[in-house]
Amino acid sequence: MKFIRNKSGSNELNEQELLLEYRSTGNLEILGQLYERYMPLVFGLCLKYFKDEERSKDSVMQIFEELVKKLKIHEVSNFKSWLYTLSRNYCLMAIRTASKHEFVSIEENIMENEAFVHLDIDETRESKLHVMEKCIEKLPAEQKDTISLFYLEQKCYKDVSDITGYDLNKVKSYIQNGKRNLKICIEKNSEN
């Protein structure tokens, strides 16, 4: 791999130089060089969520694949914190998806087994997610769009403004009001 000397004269590029170089060339080696610095941190985060070493190793590679796509479209100023957020969201979505498709092995004589134990399904967590989804749908269109882009898709204010066409100050206002309305709706519907 060809190294470009940075401003200090060393062969090692800083994060911003690597990001710019990757965005302009699409060279995966450059992205790999940047990601390699944070792989142990990403692995540790995945291990914290999954509590499974093999799944965490696989996730580190899948998060890299996410980076390949997302860094081409997102302007990132603080790579470490952005990568942390991306990795955390990846883990949370993987857990959420897995909980929706949980498979249970059925033994031949399960109905005859007196020691049958019911699955401990976290109904409160699932019901809270359901309430939140319903409340998001009840928000006015501008608030729903901006909240979804900002929180669920991790877009920055500027990206939300560019995608929706709303003025930047309006975006901030919609998100703030949407967050408040969402909180009120969730609290109201959680009491029932």
C-alpha positions in Angstrom: 0.0 0.0 0.0 1.2 3.5 -0.9 1.4 5.9 2.1 1.1 9.6 1.7 3.1 11.7 4.0 0.9 13.7 6.3 1.7 17.3 7.4 4.0 16.2 10.2 6.1 14.3 7.7 5.4 10.8 9.1 4.0 8.0 6.9 1.0 7.4 9.2 -2.1 9.3 8.2 -4.4 10.8 10.8 -8.1 9.9 10.8 -9.3 12.8 8.8 -6.7 12.2 6.1 -7.7 8.6 5.9 -11.4 9.4 5.7 -10.8 12.0 3.0 -8.6 9.6 1.1 -11.2 6.8 1.4 -14.0 9.0 0.3 -12.1 10.2 -2.8 -10.6 6.8 -3.9 -12.9 4.2 -2.4 -9.8 2.2 -1.5 -10.7 -0.5 1.0 -7.1 -0.8 2.2 -7.3 2.8 3.4 -10.5 2.2 5.2 -9.1 -1.0 6.7 -6.1 0.9 8.0 -8.4 3.3 9.8 -10.8 0.6 11.1 -8.0 -1.6 12.3 -7.2 1.0 15.0 -10.7 0.5 16.5 -11.3 -3.2 15.9 -10.5 -4.2 19.5 -13.0 -1.5 20.8 -15.7 -2.6 18.4 -15.1 -6.2 19.3 -15.4 -5.4 23.0 -18.6 -3.5 22.4 -20.1 -6.4 20.5 -19.0 -8.8 23.2 -20.8 -6.6 25.8 -24.0 -6.9 23.9 -23.9 -10.4 22.4 -21.9 -12.2 25.2 -20.7 -14.5 22.4 -17.2 -14.4 21.1 -17.8 -15.9 17.7 -20.9 -13.7 17.0 -18.9 -10.7 18.1 -16.0 -11.5 15.7 -18.6 -11.9 12.9 -20.2 -8.6 13.8 -16.8 -6.8 13.7 -16.6 -7.8 10.0 -20.2 -6.9 9.3 -19.8 -3.5 10.8 -16.8 -3.0 8.5 -19.1 -3.8 5.6 -21.5 -1.2 6.9 -18.7 1.3 7.1 -17.8 0.7 3.4 -21.3 1.9 2.4 -22.0 4.6 5.1 -18.7 6.5 4.9 -19.3 7.2 1.2 -22.5 9.1 2.0 -21.9 10.5 5.6 -19.6 13.4 6.4 -17.9 12.2 9.6 -15.9 14.6 11.8 -15.2 12.5 14.8 -14.7 8.9 13.5 -14.3 7.2 16.9 -17.6 8.4 18.4 -19.4 7.9 15.1 -18.1 4.4 14.8 -19.1 3.7 18.4 -22.7 4.9 17.7 -22.8 2.9 14.4 -21.5 -0.3 16.2 -23.9 0.1 19.1 -26.9 0.6 16.8 -25.8 -2.4 14.8 -25.7 -4.6 17.9 -29.1 -3.3 19.2 -30.8 -3.9 15.8 -29.2 -7.4 15.6 -30.6 -8.2 19.1 -34.0 -6.8 18.2 -34.2 -8.7 14.9 -33.1 -11.9 16.6 -35.7 -11.6 19.4 -38.4 -11.3 16.7 -37.2 -14.5 15.1 -36.4 -16.6 18.1 -36.4 -20.3 17.4 -37.2 -22.9 20.0 -36.3 -26.5 19.6 -39.2 -28.8 20.3 -38.3 -32.2 21.9 -40.4 -35.3 20.9 -42.0 -35.7 24.3 -42.4 -32.1 25.3 -46.1 -32.4 26.0 -45.5 -35.3 28.3 -42.7 -33.6 30.2 -44.0 -32.5 33.6 -41.1 -30.2 34.1 -42.1 -28.0 31.1 -40.9 -24.5 31.6 -42.5 -21.6 29.8 -40.3 -19.3 27.9 -39.5 -16.2 29.8 -40.4 -13.6 27.2 -39.7 -10.0 28.2 -43.2 -8.7 27.4 -42.7 -5.4 29.0 -39.7 -4.5 26.7 -41.7 -5.6 23.7 -44.8 -3.7 24.7 -42.7 -0.5 25.3 -41.3 -0.9 21.8 -44.8 -1.4 20.4 -46.0 1.8 22.3 -43.1 3.8 21.0 -43.7 2.7 17.4 -47.4 3.6 17.7 -46.5 7.0 19.2 -44.1 7.8 16.4 -46.8 7.1 13.9 -49.1 9.6 15.7 -46.6 12.4 15.4 -47.2 15.2 12.8 -45.5 14.3 9.5 -42.6 16.8 9.9 -41.8 15.5 13.4 -42.2 11.9 12.4 -39.8 12.3 9.5 -37.1 14.2 11.4 -37.3 12.0 14.5 -37.0 8.9 12.3 -34.0 10.2 10.4 -32.2 11.7 13.4 -32.7 8.9 15.9 -33.4 5.7 14.0 -31.1 6.4 11.0 -28.5 8.4 12.9 -28.5 11.3 10.5 -27.1 14.7 11.6 -29.2 17.9 11.5 -27.7 18.9 8.2 -28.4 15.5 6.6 -32.0 15.6 7.9 -32.3 19.1 6.5 -30.9 18.0 3.1 -33.1 14.9 2.9 -36.3 16.6 4.0 -35.8 20.0 2.4 -36.7 21.6 5.8 -34.7 24.6 7.0 -32.0 23.6 9.6 -33.7 25.6 12.4 -37.0 24.0 11.5 -35.4 20.5 11.7 -34.0 21.3 15.2 -37.5 22.5 16.2 -39.3 19.5 14.7 -36.9 17.1 16.5 -37.2 18.9 19.8 -41.0 19.1 19.6 -41.3 15.5 18.3 -39.1 14.3 21.2 -41.4 16.0 23.7 -44.6 14.8 22.0 -43.2 11.3 21.8 -42.3 11.3 25.5 -45.8 12.5 26.5 -47.5 9.9 24.2 -45.3 7.0 25.6 -46.0 8.0 29.2 -49.7 8.3 28.5 -49.9 5.0 26.7 -47.7 3.1 29.2 -50.0 3.8 32.1 -52.8 1.8 30.4 
